[in-house]
Amino acid sequence: MPQPPNPRRLVLSAARKYIFDNKDPERFLEDAVSGPHGDEVPRLTPNAIEKTRMPRSRDRILSNLEEMYREAFERARASGDDSQMATLDFAYRREQLYFEVLLDVRDALETRR
């Protein structure tokens, strides 16, 4: 009887394929340690981040946040859960403040270039 595929092995295989992109893992790790060669830019380095433009606008991010919390707030209101409504209201204001600070940092870094 054939064994069913092992989910852990499938996930590790997919991660290995994504990370190493069909390159020899030993060579890939050596390159990562020694730095980029030529035009190849490793993922998630300051240089790669600088070359990538942030695609989401401030308004889009904050409206997505508001929409997400509004849906949860309406569900809490429909169930009559006043404590959940208060918790969501506080969480929304806190997250909005965090995002505004992060967006200010992003804007400052973009203007610094």
N, C-alpha and C positions, 0 to 999 in steps of 0.2 A: 504494500500500500504506500503510495507516495506521501511524503511529509508535506504539510501545508507550509507555505513560505513563512519564514521567521520575520515578523514586523520590525524587530530591532535591527536585523541584518539589512532589510530593505531601506530603512531610514539611514543607517550608516553608509550604505552604498550610495544613496542619493546625495547625502551630504558630502561624501568624498568626491563624487562626480562634480558637484557644484563648486566646491572649494578648489579642487585641483584642476578642474576644467580639462580633463584628459591629459594632464601632464604627469610626469613622474613625480610622486610625492617627495622623494629625497631631493630632487633637483629644485622643486618648487620651494621647499623649506630652506634650502641653501640660498636661493635667490631672495627669499623674503628676509633672511638675516643680513645678506650683503647689500641689499638695496635694489632699486629698479635698474634695469638695463635698457638703454636706448629709450624708445618712446613708451615702453610698457610701464604702466603705473599700477602698483599694487592696490588692492581694495582697502578702503577705510584708513588711508593715511592722510596727513594734513594736505599733501599735494593733491591727492584725489578729491578731497573735500573742497579745496579751493577751486578746482577746475569744474566742479559740478555746481550748476546754478540751482538755487532752491526753487522748485516749481510751484509751491503753494503760496498763495498770497495770504497776508495777515487776515483779511476779511474772510477768506475761505476757511481758514483754520478755525477762527473764532465762531463762524456760523455753523461749522460741523460740530463743534463742541456744544453750542447752544441747542442744536437740533437733537443731539444725543441725550442731553439732560432733560430737554423739554418732553421727549417721549417717555423717559423714565418717570418724570414728575407727573405726567398725565396718568400713567398707570397707577402711581401711588395715590393720586387724587381719586381715581375711579374706585380704588379699593378702600378709600376712606382712611388711609394710614397717615395720620398727621405727623408722627415722628419720622417716618420715611421721607415725607415731603420736606420737613425741616432739615433733615440730614442731606438730602439732595440739593437743597438750596444752598447750604453752606459749602458742600463739595463743589458745586458749580462755580461759586464765587472764588473759591480757593484755586481751582484748576484754571479759571480764566486769568487770575493774577499770575500764576506760574507761566502760562503760555505767553502772556503779554511781556513778562520779563525775558523769557527765552527769545521771543520775536524781536525784542529790542536789542538783545545781544547779537542775534543774526543780522539785523539791519546795520548795527555798528560795524560788524566784521565785513559786511559787503561794501560799506562806504570806505572802509580802510584800504581796500585793494587799490 
